[in-house]
């Protein structure tokens, strides 16, 4: 490679780089003037290499947050972040590689279910996941509640696992999109998280680095989602799709409801437990429906089905035949986890303190403050308030009702699980206030609000 080409192949000459002016680029974005790909690539590379201080890059982020970025700018931003590190080469692994990304929510454990389903159907699933963020749980934290399970595989181990069983679930390594890790930390403390272009580049730089051929997107909307209204969720979905297409990747997006917990279990081990029961064919409802829809789309993109609907049918076959659960056991074993505990989940240690939330009235469950439900699980120990906090894997909530259900006075609505009586007391004293009941029947929210192909 020519010495004048920057490591991540953006084809800028040294002379062009020397002509760049950080302040002028910030000023352009401040004044709503479109940036060139070269200017964006210069900003990302310079910040990643510690040539631009935090205060200047913070100013750049705020200008982008306030004034937005168009499709070309967002694609250039994604490319610069993507090529700040390694792109995993999976060419030695035969077959199509498809992943799923969810924008997160309360009780969202679909990755744990759809990865083994899709792999059992013959799709390669190279999944790099994240940790919990605020009220939203993280796939890595859930997996690490399985004794011995390793999410810190290096890239060589990552390839070996996917080659052997067709699926692997790890965390972001220092080699994968390092610019994203730096920039996200800064966004978190500069009030620039909720920007569609910045969210898009963050998500897509990591997903494209996996070496995937296609991607299924689950964009949440509702009280427990980062995108509270449908309009914003659709805008994010279209931004993600446009960026994926600019890299010639096949993509399907679903906009799905997050106005109540997905499934019934919230918390790390509790969500593993519920996922096991879904894979064993013992749990129906919204979690099964969404998991089959997403895995069905993955099977379709992976060319193992002629439509999403056929992919959904194949997903059910994988569950009914036991192949999906067998694949989950295989993944757990290859990543160092305890197969015995997955086969006998009832033997997992229980929380020291369990308290019931009892209904004070007859009525139909009308609304749930799902954001606060997620925060309640965090308060019980299922998440982190600071990055130094240690998670209690057993802590969480079993939410027994769905919007539209009739609830009798004295009936158990939820179980709170924690190692701390004080935490239980604090959460239980306010929990009932997060629910609204009606004496009239209530229509349940539609789970899948829109499909964008």
Secondary structure, DSSP 8 states (H G I E B T S, - for coil): --TTS-TT-----HHHHHH--HHHHHHHHHTT----HHHHHHHHHHHHTT-S-HHHHHHHHHHHHHH---HHHHHHHHHHHHTTS-----TTS-S-BEEEEE---TT--HHHHHHHHHHHTT-BEEEEE---BTTB--HHHHHTTSTT------HHHHHHHHHHHSEEEEE--TTS-HHHHHHHHHHHHTT--S-HHHHHHHHHHHHHHTT-SEEEEEEEESTTSSS-SHHHHHHHHHHHHHHHHHTT-EEEEEEEE-SS-SSSEESHHHHHHHHHHHHTT---SHHHHHHHHHHHHHHHHTTSSSSHHHHHHHHHHHHHTTHHHHHHHHHHHHTT--HHHHHTGGGS---SEEEEEE-SS-EEEEEE-HHHHHHHHIIIIIS-SSTT----TT-EEEE---TT-EE-TT-EEEEEEES-HHHHHHHHHHHGGGEEEESS------SEEEEE-
